[in-house]
Structures are given as C-alpha cells and as structure tokens.
C-alpha cells in the first residue's frame, strides 16, 4: 500500500513515481517523459495521456509555474490524439475527503481553454483502489479522462 499511499501525501518526483506506478497497476503502458522527472506518459488505444505532476503541494493558481509546465508539454510533446493532464496533491496533511479542490477557478479556466485536464492525486488513488476489484471499470475511467476536453476530472461512483 505504501507505494500507492504516496498518491495521498507526496508531491514532485515522489508523486510522479506513484502516478506512474498507479497507471502501470491499471495495466497501461507507462513511461517517464524524456527530460523530465515529473511527467508521466500513459499509452491508451486512442492516444496518450501526458501527465505533468505538480512539484508543489499548494493549490494551483493562475500564475503557478505548474500551468507553464503543462502548457510546455502540450506545446512540445503532445501529438494530435494526446491529452495533457495536470496532476496535483494539494494540502497532503489534510484528509483527502476534507481537502479543497486543488486548483483555483482562474487556473481551471486557463486549463479548459487549452484543453488540459486537472486530476487530483486522490482521484488517482481511488482509480488504483477500484482497479483492485474492477480493473476494466478503472481503465474505462482513464479512457474518459483522455476523452475529456479540459477541466477537472471527477469520475462518479468510485
């Protein structure tokens, strides 16, 4: 559990490693984006999910460098059928159920405009946990993450 528990308390490279491991546990082909220790590539049939994992445990703001990194991945690494996703773990000292959303409204508006999704690391944890008893359903949520064109990814009923 500890490797996946990092999804709830880590940030930066440790969180990126946990995100990588979680998608690998869902039986997706995964890799680290060349030249980055906080970007994870998840390969699906429909394309790739390019995850930029936030270096900080703070709520993402419009002027946050995390948005710049997500845009850089979109600009330099994404292909036509790829989806860029910003993964963040805000306020890891607070229980996941009590955490505020990890992104401010202005920052979310910007992500929507560039077709990038926001995914909390607690949601990645829930997907991993779901995969332990229903892997196909968990994989289906990842397919929906890829199809969503910008905004917060909030899967229902997991």
C-alpha positions in Angstrom: 0.0 0.0 0.0 2.8 2.4 0.8 3.8 2.9 -2.9 0.3 3.9 -3.6 -0.2 5.8 -0.4 2.3 8.3 -1.7 -0.5 9.4 -4.0 -2.1 10.9 -0.9 0.9 12.6 0.7 3.7 13.2 -1.8 4.5 15.8 -4.4 7.1 16.3 -7.1 9.2 13.4 -8.3 7.9 11.1 -5.5 4.3 11.8 -6.6 5.3 11.3 -10.2 6.7 7.9 -9.4 3.5 7.0 -7.6 1.3 8.2 -10.5 3.5 6.1 -12.9 3.1 3.0 -10.7 -0.7 3.5 -10.3 -1.2 3.7 -14.1 1.1 0.7 -14.5 -1.0 -1.2 -12.0 -4.0 -0.5 -14.2 -2.1 -2.4 -16.9 -1.3 0.6 -19.1 2.0 1.1 -20.8 3.7 3.9 -19.0 6.9 5.8 -19.3 8.6 8.9 -18.0 8.6 11.8 -20.5 12.2 12.2 -21.7 13.9 15.1 -20.0 11.5 15.3 -17.1 11.3 13.7 -13.7 7.7 14.8 -13.1 5.9 13.9 -16.4 4.4 10.5 -17.0 3.2 9.2 -20.3 0.3 6.7 -20.3 -0.5 5.0 -23.6 -4.1 4.1 -24.4 -5.6 2.8 -27.7 -7.0 6.2 -28.5 -3.8 8.1 -27.8 -1.6 9.1 -24.9 -2.3 10.8 -21.6 0.7 13.1 -20.8 0.6 13.8 -17.0 2.5 16.7 -15.6 2.8 16.1 -11.9 2.9 19.2 -9.7 6.1 19.9 -7.9 4.3 21.6 -5.1 1.6 20.6 -2.6 -0.1 24.0 -2.9 -3.4 24.8 -4.6 -2.6 25.6 -8.3 -3.1 29.3 -9.1 -3.3 31.1 -12.5 0.3 32.3 -12.2 1.6 28.9 -11.0 4.6 27.5 -12.8 2.7 24.2 -12.9 0.4 25.7 -15.6 3.5 26.8 -17.6 4.9 23.2 -17.4 1.5 21.7 -18.5 1.5 24.2 -21.5 5.1 23.3 -22.3 4.2 19.6 -22.5 1.2 20.5 -24.7 3.3 22.6 -27.0 6.5 20.5 -27.2 5.4 16.8 -26.6 1.7 16.4 -27.3 0.5 14.9 -30.6 -2.9 15.2 -32.2 -4.5 12.4 -30.2 -2.9 13.1 -26.8 -4.4 14.7 -23.7 -2.4 16.7 -21.3 -3.3 16.3 -17.6 -2.1 18.3 -14.6 -1.9 16.0 -11.5 -1.6 17.7 -8.2 -1.8 16.8 -4.5 -2.8 19.9 -2.6 -2.7 20.1 1.2 -1.5 16.5 1.8 -1.7 17.0 5.6 -5.5 17.2 5.4 -7.5 14.0 5.0 -8.5 13.6 1.3 -12.2 13.9 2.0 -11.6 17.3 3.6 -9.3 18.8 1.0 -10.4 21.8 -1.1 -10.2 21.4 -4.8 -6.5 21.6 -5.8 -6.9 24.4 -8.4 -8.3 27.9 -8.3 -11.1 28.9 -10.7 -8.9 31.2 -12.8 -6.3 28.5 -13.3 -9.0 26.0 -14.2 -10.4 28.4 -16.8 -7.0 28.6 -18.4 -6.6 24.8 -18.4 -10.1 24.5 -20.0 -9.1 26.9 -22.8 -6.1 24.8 -23.7 -7.9 21.5 -23.5 -5.9 20.3 -20.5 -7.5 18.3 -17.6 -6.9 18.6 -13.9 -6.7 15.4 -11.9 -6.2 15.2 -8.1 -3.8 12.6 -6.9 -6.6 11.4 -4.5 -8.6 10.6 -7.6 -5.7 8.6 -9.0 -5.6 6.7 -5.6 -9.3 6.0 -5.9 -8.8 4.7 -9.5 -6.0 2.4 -8.3 -8.2 1.1 -5.4 -11.1 0.5 -7.8 -8.7 -1.5 -10.1 -8.1 -4.0 -7.3 -11.6 -5.4 -7.8 -12.8 -4.0 -11.1 -9.8 -3.2 -13.4 -11.9 -2.8 -16.6 -14.1 -0.1 -14.9 -11.0 1.7 -13.7 -9.4 1.6 -17.1 -12.7 2.9 -18.5 -12.3 6.0 -16.3 -8.9 6.6 -17.7 -10.3 6.4 -21.2 -12.9 9.0 -20.2 -10.0 11.2 -18.7 -8.4 11.0 -22.2 -11.6 12.0 -23.9 -12.5 14.9 -21.7 -11.5 18.2 -23.3 -10.3 20.3 -20.4 -11.5 20.8 -16.9 -11.5 18.9 -13.6 -11.8 15.2 -14.0 -14.3 14.0 -11.4 -15.3 10.4 -12.1 -18.6 9.4 -10.4 -19.1 6.5 -8.1 -15.6 5.4 -7.3 
